[in-house]
Amino acid sequence: MGGAVVASGRSDYPNQINNVLAFPGVFRGLLDARSSDVTTEMLISAADAIASVVGDEQLNPSYIIPSVFHPEMSETVAKAIVSSVPKLAPSTVPPSAGPWPAGPLEWEVGGREPARRHTACG
């Protein structure tokens, strides 16, 4: 007898578990937060964010994990990463911490220069 709720890496079954659910948002969040570390807390926050995309009214045996194409996935995960990054007091951040301008960045596809993002992530 099979399981009532199954999640798999196979794309031909419901509830596909795929790293693309997390990685675009995780990387975006790390860039926005200017973090050079990835902590267990950040990854747990990312997992919680992925789970939060499926509302209670949507939850059923064939839908426990959102689609990789869900339009809110990357932004939801990025915001969770940013909010889980330990904050440093401004005086503890060395001026040479990086060549980045202040505020989140948005990279254009194929571009080499960051463009200003008009909405903050987090």
N, C-alpha and C positions, 0 to 999 in steps of 0.2 A: 504494500500500500504506500503511495507517495505522500509527500508532505502537503499540508494544507496551504502553506505559504512557502514559496521557494524563490530565492534570488540566485542569480547565476551570472557569469561573465558572458554567456551566450546571447547574441543579439536576436536569435529566433525564439526566445522565451521572454515573458514579461519580467519586469524587475531586473533588468540588466544592470550589473554593477560594472562600472567602467571608470577608469581614472580621469577621463575627460569631465566627469561630474565635478571634480575638485580642482584639478590643476590650473585651469585658466584663472579661476577666482583666487586660488591660493597665491599664485604668482603676482596677480594684480594687487592683492592685498599687501604682500610683502614689499612690492615696489612702492605703493602708496604710503606705507608705514616706514619706509626706509630701513627695513629690518634686514640684518645680515644673518639672523638666526631663525631657525624653525624650531618651535618648542612643541611638546606634547599638547600643551594647552591650546595652542593655535590649531593643531590638527583636530582636536576634539571640538573646538569651536566651528571648524569647517564642516565636520560631520553633523553637528547639531544644525547648522545652517542648511545643509542639504536636506536633512529630515524635515526641517520647518517648511520647506517649499510644498510638501504634500500636506494639505489641510485635512483635518479630521473627517470632513464630509466627503473627501476624495478617497480616503484610505479604504482599501479592500485587498483581498489576496493577490490580485493581479496588478495592484498599484501601491507598492510600499516605498518605491524608489522613483524619484522624478525622472523624466526623460532627459537625456543629455541635451536635447534641443529646447528645454524649457527656457523661456526668455529671461527669467529673473535669476537663473542659476549662478552665473559668474559674478554678478553684482552682489547677490546675497552672500556668497562665500567670501568675496573680497571684503565686504563690510565686517563680516565676522572676524576675519583675520586682523584687520586694522584695529578693531575694538579689543582684541585679545593681546595685542602687542604691549609689553610693559612700556609705560610712558616714562621718559626721562625729563627731569627738570631742564628748562632751556639752558641754564648755566652749566649743565653737565654735558651738553652736546658740543664737542669741539668744532671750531669753525671749519676744519678740514675734514669733517665727517663725510663729505661727498661733494661732487660737483653739481648737485641738483639745485634747481631753483625751489623756492618755497611752494608748498602745495602739491596735491596729487598731479601726476602726469598722465597723459594719454598718448600712446604711441600710435602713429599712423602706419597702416600696413605698407610695407616696402620703404618706409621712411627711416631716416637715420636720426632725425632731430625730434625731440619730444614737443608736443603741442600742449598748450594749456587746456586743462579740463575745466569746464564751467561749473560742474557740480562736484562737491567733495564726496568722497567715498568714506562713510563712517561718521 
